[in-house]
Amino acid sequence: MHQMNGPRLQHAQGTTPQGLVVIFHGYGASGDNLISLAHEWHQDFPTLDFIAPNGIEAWEGGIPGGYQWFSLIDRSLKRIEKSLDELRPTIISFLDAELQKRNLAYKDLILVGFSQGAMLALDLGLHGQNPPAGVIAYSGGYISTKDIDQKNVPVLLIHGTDDSVLPPENSHASHVLLKDAGVASQLHILENLDHAIDHRGLRLGEDFIRKTLGALY
């Protein structure tokens, strides 16, 4: 099985971890690109652990140090669905192990993703065997034609109006689909934002984590 590695930010010294946030990067990036989210949030959540694993494949674009969760040479819905189905057991094994070593459960886990990582986080949260506390999806969307297995997982969708890589319609369509399925989905389309996460998205994520893991904070 593929060994997943990437940058981590541990809970503050003298505390025990009370939750885990796993952050999935976008296509061609790495965990180093997104661990900055953890540094922003860690000040407010000193008892949480953060992990930003690298994708399980080297990026097919060829730039060294870039990774992907699955190929996007074929971007058809059927191919992406198949890729997510194939990937899910590997990532769930990784999450199981990380939770177990901290004596935590899925109710203590927040999944965060950006772009391709947002597709992965939504898939894991809504089709995994165990429901996490919540999913935050930046600049991505839900990709599946199957019935949702975990309908009690709250979802936060955040997208920029000026996204030149994945249009905000992706998140809007996901929001409608999730709401219709009975999922507690929130959607925020942010003005004057390209394919990125800004201070507004960070604050929305922080508020979501606080509400979702409210028993801890």
Legacy VTK file of the C-alpha trace (Angstrom):
# vtk DataFile Version 3.0
C-alpha trace
ASCII
DATASET POLYDATA
POINTS 217 float
0.000 0.000 0.000
1.168 3.513 -0.770
2.783 5.258 2.198
1.203 8.699 2.547
3.476 11.451 3.814
3.258 15.203 4.086
3.676 18.146 6.450
2.022 18.062 9.856
1.263 20.505 12.636
0.815 18.937 16.053
-1.369 20.063 18.953
0.165 22.487 21.456
2.615 21.088 23.978
1.005 20.069 27.242
-2.352 19.231 25.647
-3.774 16.035 24.190
-5.177 16.020 20.654
-8.939 16.467 20.667
-9.472 16.463 16.935
-7.792 15.968 13.572
-7.995 18.098 10.423
-6.763 16.474 7.200
-6.162 18.829 4.252
-6.056 17.498 0.666
-4.196 19.633 -1.896
-5.083 20.264 -5.534
-3.897 18.732 -8.794
-0.160 19.234 -9.324
0.449 20.699 -5.860
1.639 19.170 -2.566
0.895 19.199 1.131
3.398 22.045 1.496
1.025 24.281 -0.483
-1.795 23.874 2.030
-0.194 23.381 5.437
-0.395 27.207 5.690
-4.120 26.736 6.432
-3.138 24.739 9.490
-0.798 27.511 10.674
-3.667 30.009 10.370
-6.167 27.818 12.217
-3.809 26.393 14.817
-3.802 29.615 16.852
-7.541 29.232 17.443
-7.531 25.455 17.811
-4.402 24.511 19.787
-5.738 21.052 20.689
-6.199 19.967 17.060
-3.677 18.106 14.921
-3.337 18.974 11.224
-2.002 16.836 8.356
-1.589 17.863 4.705
-0.627 14.618 2.926
0.902 14.528 -0.530
-1.127 12.928 -3.321
-0.503 9.251 -3.954
0.814 9.770 -7.514
3.494 12.001 -9.003
1.832 14.762 -11.039
1.364 13.793 -14.669
2.239 17.399 -15.615
5.848 16.436 -14.941
7.016 19.182 -12.581
9.069 17.630 -9.730
7.489 17.898 -6.291
3.955 17.998 -7.696
1.399 15.322 -6.863
-2.107 14.278 -7.810
-4.806 12.148 -6.207
-5.835 10.758 -9.574
-5.271 11.427 -13.282
-7.198 14.182 -15.027
-6.141 13.323 -18.566
-9.654 11.913 -18.954
-11.965 14.362 -17.184
-15.217 12.514 -17.846
-17.526 12.056 -14.867
-17.405 8.271 -15.256
-13.592 8.214 -15.152
-13.380 10.543 -12.122
-15.991 8.482 -10.254
-14.010 5.296 -10.963
-10.782 6.971 -9.785
-12.426 8.061 -6.518
-13.827 4.563 -5.953
-10.351 3.063 -6.465
-8.664 5.646 -4.243
-11.115 5.590 -1.332
-9.853 2.414 0.475
-6.257 3.697 0.520
-7.194 7.076 1.997
-9.605 5.542 4.516
-6.844 3.195 5.738
-4.627 6.252 6.209
-7.372 8.121 8.124
-8.118 5.051 10.268
-4.454 4.787 11.275
-4.059 8.517 12.024
-7.202 8.573 14.184
-6.272 5.372 15.992
-2.800 6.591 16.976
-4.436 9.665 18.590
-7.258 7.674 20.208
-9.771 9.706 18.169
-12.899 8.725 16.219
-14.380 9.927 12.919
-16.625 12.323 14.874
-13.382 14.174 15.752
-12.256 14.480 12.109
-12.643 17.390 9.684
-11.781 16.819 6.013
-10.636 19.845 4.012
-9.834 19.939 0.311
-8.862 22.407 -2.403
-9.775 21.831 -6.088
-9.082 18.143 -6.841
-8.606 17.682 -3.093
-12.098 19.141 -2.534
-13.565 16.418 -4.783
-11.693 13.841 -2.696
-12.746 15.309 0.677
-16.405 15.379 -0.391
-16.227 11.825 -1.703
-14.622 10.524 1.498
-17.043 12.397 3.723
-20.184 11.356 1.887
-19.210 7.841 0.727
-16.864 6.602 3.450
-18.013 3.942 5.887
-17.760 6.302 8.871
-19.055 9.894 8.796
-16.538 12.601 9.740
-17.554 15.682 11.744
-17.634 17.778 8.565
-16.158 18.585 5.149
-14.790 21.903 3.856
-14.453 22.073 0.056
-12.594 25.015 -1.515
-12.822 25.636 -5.273
-14.020 22.118 -6.091
-17.235 20.146 -6.142
-19.030 16.897 -5.474
-18.548 14.354 -8.274
-20.845 11.341 -8.053
-24.016 9.964 -9.547
-24.489 7.458 -6.706
-26.765 7.776 -3.713
-25.041 9.496 -0.799
-24.155 7.082 2.013
-23.547 9.638 4.774
-26.260 12.295 4.740
-25.610 13.645 8.247
-22.194 15.149 7.417
-22.273 18.968 7.288
-20.560 20.441 4.233
-19.098 23.908 3.607
-18.557 24.849 -0.063
-16.451 27.947 -0.847
-15.676 29.189 -4.369
-14.485 32.376 -6.053
-16.578 34.200 -8.656
-13.496 34.657 -10.875
-12.186 31.070 -10.716
-10.449 30.485 -14.059
-9.750 26.766 -13.415
-13.042 25.385 -12.066
-16.066 27.677 -12.428
-18.106 28.480 -9.298
-21.069 26.752 -10.945
-19.392 23.498 -9.834
-19.909 24.373 -6.181
-23.364 25.807 -6.805
-24.513 22.621 -8.569
-22.978 20.541 -5.757
-24.811 22.604 -3.144
-28.186 22.071 -4.860
-27.542 18.336 -5.259
-26.435 17.920 -1.631
-29.346 19.944 -0.245
-31.795 17.900 -2.327
-30.244 14.730 -0.867
-30.767 16.026 2.680
-27.176 17.034 3.419
-26.639 20.186 5.538
-24.687 22.111 2.892
-23.577 25.758 3.105
-22.423 27.623 0.009
-20.307 30.801 -0.120
-19.421 32.306 -3.516
-16.769 34.972 -2.861
-16.496 38.052 -5.094
-13.239 38.905 -6.918
-11.540 35.616 -6.079
-9.765 33.353 -8.572
-8.756 29.706 -7.975
-7.447 30.325 -4.472
-8.220 30.572 -0.749
-8.186 34.059 0.781
-8.744 35.497 4.275
-12.534 35.271 3.830
-12.336 31.577 3.058
-10.029 31.027 6.006
-12.469 32.711 8.403
-15.425 30.770 7.027
-13.439 27.572 7.521
-12.523 28.573 11.054
-16.159 29.265 11.942
-17.208 25.924 10.468
-14.577 24.019 12.459
-15.644 25.786 15.648
-19.331 24.986 15.109
-18.727 21.448 13.916
-16.379 20.515 16.752
-18.373 22.781 19.065
-18.177 20.437 22.023
-14.430 21.069 22.090
-14.574 24.863 21.789
LINES 1 218
217 0 1 2 3 4 5 6 7 8 9 10 11 12 13 14 15 16 17 18 19 20 21 22 23 24 25 26 27 28 29 30 31 32 33 34 35 36 37 38 39 40 41 42 43 44 45 46 47 48 49 50 51 52 53 54 55 56 57 58 59 60 61 62 63 64 65 66 67 68 69 70 71 72 73 74 75 76 77 78 79 80 81 82 83 84 85 86 87 88 89 90 91 92 93 94 95 96 97 98 99 100 101 102 103 104 105 106 107 108 109 110 111 112 113 114 115 116 117 118 119 120 121 122 123 124 125 126 127 128 129 130 131 132 133 134 135 136 137 138 139 140 141 142 143 144 145 146 147 148 149 150 151 152 153 154 155 156 157 158 159 160 161 162 163 164 165 166 167 168 169 170 171 172 173 174 175 176 177 178 179 180 181 182 183 184 185 186 187 188 189 190 191 192 193 194 195 196 197 198 199 200 201 202 203 204 205 206 207 208 209 210 211 212 213 214 215 216
